[in-house]
């Protein structure tokens, strides 16, 4: 595999996307370390989740990420993918890493400079990189603050679509629309629809997805992957989480 080719994890996810939308569960190793992360992952996958993302907090240590990745991979057979917060937390124990640029950050560190430091590490660890454009939508929550983002307004689908199209033209193979962890509402469906129409790459949506109605609306608008994290931190693998995953599975079956 050449460094910039589509690797086995991305190939697997793209193959699964041909059958319909997917669900990813985001687990924060600082909040659910080691065995706790594995238990959450096992419950999520049993409910129908298609991949596990690990990350979320700032300042997660490599040892904490490694412990979570190893525990989760022993527990489940789906991809375990790093949702990075910086070069210091990159571990070879995951299946792949979302090599993502925060497109609307005012801080070049998050647009490209951290990536310059991370790229040699990713290559040395022989970790599969999945290039992705990351776009923060209002309200943005903590990620918007830490990421120093010029938030895309919720009623500005034209700007969101333009960002996403630019990401695709720059060679990014995935686009992630983020309302922010714990957001009171998810990314608006009209904005998702505009982005989906603008690009040919898969569109991921996360932040504020708390109900089956949220999931159904986003899927109808064209979201191809839904990500949930806060709901499992607050409620575990409970009825709300299961209802969201059921909507994804149902949409895949149509």
N, C-alpha and C positions, 0 to 999 in steps of 0.2 A: 504494500500500500504506500503510495507516495504521500507526503505530508498534507497535501491539499485535496486529495481525492475524498470522495464520500466513503466513510469507513463502515465497518459492519454494524455498529449501533445505529447510525443514521440510516443505513440501508434497511435495517429491520423496521425502524419506525416508519420510514416512507412506505415500505411494503404494507404495513398494517394500516396506514392511512388510506390506501386504495380501497379498503373495505368500509371506510367511514371514520368519524371523529374518534379521538383518543382522550384519555384522562391521565394526568400526571399528578402525583401527590408530592408536595414539598414538605420535607422534614428538616427541621433545624436541629443540628447535632448539639448545640448548646442547651436547647430546651428539652430535647429527647436524646440523650447520649446512649451510645452502645446498644445494650440489650433493649432499652426502651424504644430506640429507633427501629430496631428489628421487629419488635412487636407491632408497632404502628404500620410498618411496611407490609408485614404479613397480613394484617387485617385489611389494609387498603387493597392489596392485590387480590385477596379472597373476595372482596366486594366488587372487583372488576377494574381496578386501576391498571394502567398499561406500563407505567414507568415510575421510578422514584427519583425525585430531585433532592439533593442534599445541599443545604446552605441556608441563607436567610439573615442571620445576625452578622454584624461587623465584628472583626477581630477573632473569628473562629480559628483555633490553632490547627496546624496540620495533623497533630496527633489525634485531636478530637474528630476531625473529618475522617481520618484513616480508620479509627475505631468504628465509627458509624458505618462507613462504607463496607468494611469487612463483615460486620454483624448483619447488615442488610443483605449483602450478597449471599451469605450463608443461608438466609431465611427465605429468599425469593429468587425467582428465575428471570425476572424482568430487568431491563437496563437500570443501572444506578448511575445517575448523571450529576456531576457537580454543577450547582448553581452558584457561581463564584462570587466572592466578596473581595478577592485580591490574591496576588501571587503566593502569599504566605500559607494559604490554606489548601493549595493544590496537592492532591494525593494520587499516587498511582493505583490505589486500591479501588477506585471507581471504574465504571465501564467507559466513561467519556466525560467531557467537559463542554458546557455551553460557553464558547469563546465569544463573548458578547460585548458589543460597544453600546454604551448608554448614549443614544443618538442625540438627545436634546439636553445633555448636560452642558453647563457653562464651564466645567472643569475639564481641561484636556487630559487630566490624569485618568478620567473615566471614559473618555472617548477613545484614547489611543495609548497614552503613556504607560499605564499599568500593563497593557497588552505587550508592549515592547519588552518589559521585564519578564512577563509570564511566558512568552512564546518559546524561548530557549528551554525553560523548565518543562513545559508541556512536551516539547520534542524529546528532551533527555529522558523523560519518564515514559515515553512511547504511549502517551495518553491520546485517545482520539478526540480531536477538536471539532466541534460543530459550530460553524460561524453564524452568528445571529445578531440582528439589530434589535435593540431593546429600547422601547419608547414608553416614557412615563406620561400617563394621562391624569388630569386632575381628578381627585384631590391629591394623588401622589403619596400622601401619608409620609412615613419615615423615609422611604426610599427616595422620594422627591426632595426631601430636605438634605439628606446625606449626599445624594447624587447631584445636588445643586442644579436641579433640572428647571428649564423653562417649560413648565407644564403645558401640554397640549390641552386646550380647553375642551370640555366635554361636548360642546356643540360646534366643534370645528373639524368635521371629518375631512375636509379638503387638505388641511395641514397634516393631519395624521397620515392620509394616503400618500402625500408627497414625501414625507419622511420614509415611509415604508418602501416606496418605489425607489428612492435614492439608495436605501440599504440594499435592495435587490440589484440595482445597477452596479453597486460597489462589490458585488460578489457574495453578499451574505445570503445564506441559504434558508434562513428561518427569520420570522419577525414575531416579536413578543410585545403585546400591548398590556401594560401594567397599570392598574388603578391604584396599587399600593396595598400592602398587607394590612388587613383590618379595615379597608375602605368601607364606608357605609353603603355603597352601591358599586356594582361592577362597571366596567367600560360600557358606555351606551351602545346599544345594538346598531343604530345608524352609523356610528363611527366604525364599528367592526365591519359592517357591510361595505362601507366605502373602501376600507383597506383591502378587504378580500377581493373586491373588483379591480383594484389597482395593481395587484401583484400576482405572480404565479407561484411564489414560495409558500410553504405552510404558515398559517397564522395562528399563533398561540395567544390565549387571553387568560390573565390572572388578576387576582385582587378583588375582594368584595363579593365573590360568588358564594352565596350562603343558602340558596334555596333551589329546588327543582325548577321553579319558574325562571330564575336567573339563568340557569343552565340552558333551558329550553329556548329562551329568547336569544342567547348568544349563539347557540348552534344553528338556529333558524337564520341568523344574520350572516352565517358563514364561518364562524370560529371552527377551526379544525382540531385544536387541542385546548382543553380547559385545565387550568392548574388551580388546585386548592391547597391551602396550608394552614391558615389561621383556624379554620373550622375544626381541624383535627387536633390542633393544640388546645382548643377550648373544650371540645366535646369528645375527642377520640374518634373512633370509627363508629359513629352514632347514626341515628335515623337521617339527619340532614345530609351528612356526607354520602350515605348510601343512596339517598334520593337523587343527588347530583350525578353520581356515577351511573345510576340506572338510566337517567336521561341520555347520557352519552352512549351507553350500550344500546338503548332503544333507537337512537338516531342512526347508529351503525347498522342496525338490522333492517332499516327501511329500504 
